[in-house]
Amino acid sequence: MRKSFDSLAGIVRREMNMEPLQSGDVFIFLNRKRNQVKLLNWDGDGWAIYYKRLEQGSYELPVLSNESNSCQMRTDELQFILGGISLQSIQRRKRYQNPV
């Protein structure tokens, strides 16, 4: 968890094959113990990092498909992870989905 703005952006480019300057996405990094998290985001005119260390407990890893070390998630799922809510216990009600 020693990496900062440029090093994390380099990981996004090399390991995830994504361009963090253009996507507007939030990239999540967890340490091995999963008790520390860093969120990296380019907000249009500069980098922003959110960093949090838990005093007890750990963050839940989302289920990864394939052998990838990255996944996409919804904003509310990220909020649940940061809030300590298990993604397995959430039941979603049916909502309209635009078939784009």
Secondary structure, 3 states (H helix, E strand, C coil): CCCCHHHHHHHHHHHHCCCHHHHCCEEEEECCCCCEEEEEEECCCCEEEEEEECCCCCCCCCCCCCCCCCCCCCHHHHHHHHHCCCHHHCCCCCCCCCCC
